[in-house]
Amino acid sequence: MIEHIVALLMFIGPDIKEHRIQESMSVCLKHKREASRQISNNVSFKCIKSKAEIELNIDGSKSIRALILE
């Protein structure tokens, strides 16, 4: 299923290593700030609004299968 989402992306170098769905852009920016304070300087974070292919987990939560960057 494809949905519009807000996601927090974690980059190590030029590669996306992790992505998490966030409730809103303000929540995403809050988590970005918190993570940036705790992680070393070769890791960076970015919040984006994008389309993504979503899958439902057994517990009913959603996870990103693939980002659709336009």
N, C-alpha and C positions, 0 to 999 in steps of 0.2 A: 504494500500500500504506500502511496506517495503523499506526503504531507509537507506543509510549510512549518518549519521549526526554528527555534533559536538554539544554537549549539555552542558549547565551549570547546575549543580545539586546543590541544597541546602539541606544540612543535618541538622536535629536537633536531636542530639544523633545519634543513628545508622540508623535512618529512613530517606529516601528521602522524603522531604516535597514538593519540587517544582522542575520542570525541564523546561528549555527553550532552543529552538533551536537557535544556533548562526551561523553567516555567515562563520566563520573560527576559527581556534584555537587561532590566535592572538587576534581577537575580544573577544573571550570567556575569555582569560586570562586578558584582559583589564577590562571586566565587573566583573570578579572575584575579581580583585584588588580593584576596586571601592566599591563593595558590602562588602568586608571584612573590609574595613575602616569604614563603616557606621553601621555595625551590631554588636551586643554583642558577647562575646567570646564563648557562648555555641552553636553557629551556625557556620557551616563550609561549604565551597564551593569547588567544584571540576569540572574541565573540562574533558570531555571524548569524544573519537571518538567511535561510536558504531552504530549498526543497531537499527532501531526503527520502530514501526508500526506508520504510520503518517496518520492523517486525515486532510482534507481540510476544513477550516472554510468558512462561508458564504462570508466573505470579501476577500477570496482568499489566506489568510495566512495559514500557516501550524502549526499544533500543534502535540505534542507527545501523542499518545494513550497508548503505552507501549514500554518500553525499552527492547531490546533483548541483554542481557549481555552474552558474550561467554567467 
